[in-house]
């Protein structure tokens, strides 16, 4: 039970990490929008493959990267957030 809570906390920590990275790179968010989509797709595929292989650390790392990239993708569409 404690292990699962720690896994969930590690994935949820991707949200503030995503906001921090998006804030630090505000001027590059719009230009990197297509790369965020590629990163999300690549890590989703990686997560599925290693979920089938029962390699949980790589699955959790993939989920963390998906969350961080998804936050950056969302913030790239926010006109108040980005510097164009």
MDAnalysis code that builds the backbone (N, CA, C; Angstrom):
import MDAnalysis as mda
import numpy as np

u = mda.Universe.empty(252, n_residues=84, atom_resindex=np.repeat(np.arange(84), 3), trajectory=True)
u.add_TopologyAttr("name", ["N", "CA", "C"] * 84)
u.add_TopologyAttr("resid", np.arange(1, 85))
u.add_TopologyAttr("resname", ["UNK", "UNK", "UNK", "UNK", "UNK", "UNK", "UNK", "UNK", "UNK", "UNK", "UNK", "UNK", "UNK", "UNK", "UNK", "UNK", "UNK", "UNK", "UNK", "UNK", "UNK", "UNK", "UNK", "UNK", "UNK", "UNK", "UNK", "UNK", "UNK", "UNK", "UNK", "UNK", "UNK", "UNK", "UNK", "UNK", "UNK", "UNK", "UNK", "UNK", "UNK", "UNK", "UNK", "UNK", "UNK", "UNK", "UNK", "UNK", "UNK", "UNK", "UNK", "UNK", "UNK", "UNK", "UNK", "UNK", "UNK", "UNK", "UNK", "UNK", "UNK", "UNK", "UNK", "UNK", "UNK", "UNK", "UNK", "UNK", "UNK", "UNK", "UNK", "UNK", "UNK", "UNK", "UNK", "UNK", "UNK", "UNK", "UNK", "UNK", "UNK", "UNK", "UNK", "UNK"])
u.atoms.positions = np.array([
    [0.820, -1.202, 0.000],
    [0.000, 0.000, 0.000],
    [0.861, 1.262, 0.000],
    [1.896, 1.255, 0.822],
    [2.758, 2.430, 0.896],
    [3.516, 2.615, -0.418],
    [3.898, 1.517, -1.029],
    [4.618, 1.593, -2.293],
    [3.761, 2.245, -3.375],
    [2.493, 1.890, -3.432],
    [1.604, 2.463, -4.436],
    [1.389, 3.955, -4.214],
    [1.311, 4.373, -2.953],
    [1.158, 5.802, -2.645],
    [2.407, 6.557, -3.076],
    [3.571, 5.976, -2.850],
    [4.811, 6.620, -3.288],
    [4.886, 6.712, -4.809],
    [4.417, 5.689, -5.503],
    [4.366, 5.737, -6.963],
    [3.466, 6.872, -7.433],
    [2.297, 6.979, -6.814],
    [1.356, 8.036, -7.182],
    [1.940, 9.416, -6.884],
    [2.613, 9.547, -5.746],
    [3.225, 10.833, -5.406],
    [4.306, 11.214, -6.412],
    [5.071, 10.230, -6.872],
    [6.126, 10.509, -7.854],
    [5.538, 11.002, -9.164],
    [4.418, 10.430, -9.567],
    [3.781, 10.861, -10.807],
    [3.135, 12.237, -10.638],
    [2.513, 12.467, -9.485],
    [1.856, 13.758, -9.235],
    [2.894, 14.875, -9.134],
    [4.095, 14.573, -8.691],
    [5.145, 15.587, -8.647],
    [5.556, 16.063, -10.039],
    [5.110, 15.379, -11.065],
    [5.351, 15.827, -12.429],
    [4.592, 17.110, -12.751],
    [3.494, 17.366, -12.045],
    [2.712, 18.580, -12.309],
    [3.492, 19.835, -11.929],
    [4.003, 19.968, -10.675],
    [4.798, 21.169, -10.404],
    [6.097, 21.220, -11.200],
    [6.673, 20.062, -11.489],
    [7.882, 20.055, -12.317],
    [7.567, 20.565, -13.723],
    [6.419, 20.175, -14.261],
    [6.011, 20.659, -15.579],
    [5.780, 22.155, -15.603],
    [5.133, 22.670, -14.549],
    [4.919, 24.115, -14.474],
    [6.248, 24.861, -14.338],
    [7.172, 24.324, -13.547],
    [8.468, 24.971, -13.377],
    [9.237, 25.012, -14.694],
    [9.269, 23.904, -15.399],
    [9.977, 23.864, -16.678],
    [9.298, 24.780, -17.692],
    [7.964, 24.792, -17.709],
    [7.244, 25.672, -18.638],
    [7.494, 27.133, -18.300],
    [7.592, 27.459, -17.024],
    [7.848, 28.841, -16.621],
    [9.264, 29.265, -16.996],
    [10.215, 28.336, -16.835],
    [11.606, 28.672, -17.137],
    [11.862, 28.796, -18.636],
    [11.051, 28.154, -19.446],
    [11.267, 28.154, -20.896],
    [10.080, 28.757, -21.634],
    [9.497, 29.818, -21.083],
    [8.296, 30.414, -21.683],
    [8.502, 30.866, -23.116],
    [9.695, 31.337, -23.430],
    [9.917, 31.857, -24.778],
    [10.073, 30.748, -25.816],
    [10.236, 29.506, -25.401],
    [10.431, 28.408, -26.341],
    [9.239, 27.458, -26.421],
    [8.181, 27.732, -25.699],
    [7.052, 26.805, -25.646],
    [6.327, 26.684, -26.981],
    [6.087, 27.794, -27.639],
    [5.331, 27.761, -28.890],
    [6.125, 27.045, -29.976],
    [7.420, 27.310, -30.035],
    [8.249, 26.668, -31.059],
    [8.395, 25.167, -30.824],
    [8.299, 24.729, -29.578],
    [8.481, 23.318, -29.275],
    [7.202, 22.525, -29.167],
    [6.097, 23.095, -29.603],
    [4.794, 22.434, -29.458],
    [4.744, 21.078, -30.157],
    [5.294, 20.985, -31.358],
    [5.251, 19.698, -32.061],
    [6.151, 18.684, -31.372],
    [7.232, 19.147, -30.734],
    [8.132, 18.229, -30.042],
    [7.497, 17.688, -28.763],
    [6.681, 18.492, -28.121],
    [5.969, 17.993, -26.941],
    [5.043, 16.849, -27.327],
    [4.375, 16.988, -28.469],
    [3.495, 15.915, -28.939],
    [4.293, 14.652, -29.252],
    [5.467, 14.827, -29.847],
    [6.316, 13.678, -30.169],
    [6.809, 13.005, -28.890],
    [7.215, 13.793, -27.916],
    [7.699, 13.240, -26.645],
    [6.582, 12.489, -25.926],
    [5.384, 13.057, -25.916],
    [4.255, 12.385, -25.267],
    [3.974, 11.051, -25.960],
    [3.956, 11.035, -27.283],
    [3.710, 9.798, -28.017],
    [4.804, 8.757, -27.799],
    [6.055, 9.207, -27.807],
    [7.173, 8.274, -27.623],
    [7.159, 7.665, -26.221],
    [6.915, 8.480, -25.221],
    [6.894, 7.946, -23.861],
    [5.640, 7.110, -23.595],
    [4.551, 7.421, -24.268],
    [3.360, 6.568, -24.126],
    [3.638, 5.182, -24.717],
    [4.269, 5.151, -25.873],
    [4.628, 3.874, -26.484],
    [5.632, 3.105, -25.615],
    [6.626, 3.817, -25.095],
    [7.611, 3.192, -24.219],
    [6.953, 2.640, -22.957],
    [6.037, 3.419, -22.386],
    [5.340, 2.960, -21.190],
    [4.519, 1.709, -21.434],
    [3.854, 1.647, -22.569],
    [3.043, 0.464, -22.897],
    [3.923, -0.762, -23.097],
    [5.032, -0.581, -23.810],
    [5.932, -1.709, -24.069],
    [6.494, -2.260, -22.758],
    [6.940, -1.368, -21.874],
    [7.541, -1.840, -20.630],
    [6.501, -2.240, -19.595],
    [5.264, -1.820, -19.771],
    [4.188, -2.329, -18.932],
    [3.920, -3.791, -19.260],
    [3.992, -4.114, -20.540],
    [3.834, -5.503, -20.969],
    [4.993, -6.358, -20.450],
    [6.195, -5.761, -20.409],
    [7.370, -6.494, -19.930],
    [7.507, -6.470, -18.403],
    [6.560, -5.866, -17.707],
    [6.552, -5.774, -16.241],
    [7.795, -5.079, -15.688],
    [8.196, -3.989, -16.300],
    [9.315, -3.190, -15.822],
    [8.749, -1.880, -15.282],
    [8.361, -1.885, -14.014],
    [7.636, -0.769, -13.416],
    [8.436, 0.527, -13.335],
    [9.731, 0.518, -13.013],
    [10.447, 1.799, -12.959],
    [10.424, 2.569, -14.277],
    [10.538, 1.885, -15.394],
    [10.509, 2.576, -16.683],
    [9.098, 3.067, -16.997],
    [8.088, 2.324, -16.583],
    [6.700, 2.761, -16.779],
    [6.437, 4.036, -15.985],
    [6.902, 4.076, -14.733],
    [6.699, 5.267, -13.909],
    [7.472, 6.462, -14.451],
    [8.673, 6.227, -14.948],
    [9.447, 7.300, -15.560],
    [8.739, 7.828, -16.806],
    [8.163, 6.934, -17.583],
    [7.418, 7.341, -18.775],
    [6.197, 8.173, -18.399],
    [5.479, 7.759, -17.368],
    [4.314, 8.526, -16.923],
    [4.713, 9.914, -16.427],
    [5.827, 9.997, -15.698],
    [6.319, 11.286, -15.230],
    [6.645, 12.201, -16.410],
    [7.328, 11.666, -17.407],
    [7.688, 12.465, -18.585],
    [6.452, 12.884, -19.372],
    [5.443, 12.031, -19.436],
    [4.198, 12.380, -20.115],
    [3.506, 13.529, -19.406],
    [3.457, 13.476, -18.082],
    [2.804, 14.545, -17.313],
    [3.545, 15.862, -17.512],
    [4.866, 15.845, -17.414],
    [5.660, 17.072, -17.570],
    [5.476, 17.644, -18.980],
    [5.529, 16.809, -19.990],
    [5.365, 17.279, -21.363],
    [3.954, 17.775, -21.630],
    [2.961, 17.120, -21.032],
    [1.579, 17.540, -21.228],
    [1.326, 18.916, -20.609],
    [1.907, 19.183, -19.450],
    [1.783, 20.510, -18.833],
    [2.410, 21.559, -19.745],
    [3.574, 21.267, -20.282],
    [4.218, 22.220, -21.192],
    [3.399, 22.428, -22.457],
    [2.774, 21.365, -22.968],
    [1.924, 21.490, -24.154],
    [0.708, 22.355, -23.853],
    [0.102, 22.167, -22.700],
    [-1.055, 22.986, -22.312],
    [-0.651, 24.446, -22.169],
    [0.474, 24.692, -21.504],
    [0.901, 26.070, -21.271],
    [1.396, 26.739, -22.552],
    [1.748, 25.974, -23.568],
    [2.185, 26.584, -24.821],
    [1.027, 27.242, -25.550],
    [-0.190, 26.870, -25.231],
    [-1.372, 27.472, -25.854],
    [-1.934, 28.643, -25.056],
    [-1.383, 28.900, -23.890],
    [-1.835, 29.996, -23.037],
    [-1.112, 31.280, -23.442],
    [-1.865, 32.247, -23.959],
    [-1.264, 33.483, -24.470],
    [-0.664, 34.330, -23.361],
    [-1.244, 34.282, -22.165],
    [-0.718, 35.073, -21.061],
    [0.590, 34.493, -20.519],
    [0.753, 33.193, -20.691],
    [1.918, 32.508, -20.125],
    [3.136, 32.651, -21.026],
    [2.939, 32.536, -22.339],
    [4.059, 32.495, -23.289],
    [4.537, 33.891, -23.641],
    [5.813, 33.954, -23.913],
    [6.389, 35.160, -24.486],
    [6.641, 34.894, -25.956],
    [5.943, 35.585, -26.792],
    [6.100, 35.359, -28.236],
    [6.964, 36.439, -28.835],
])
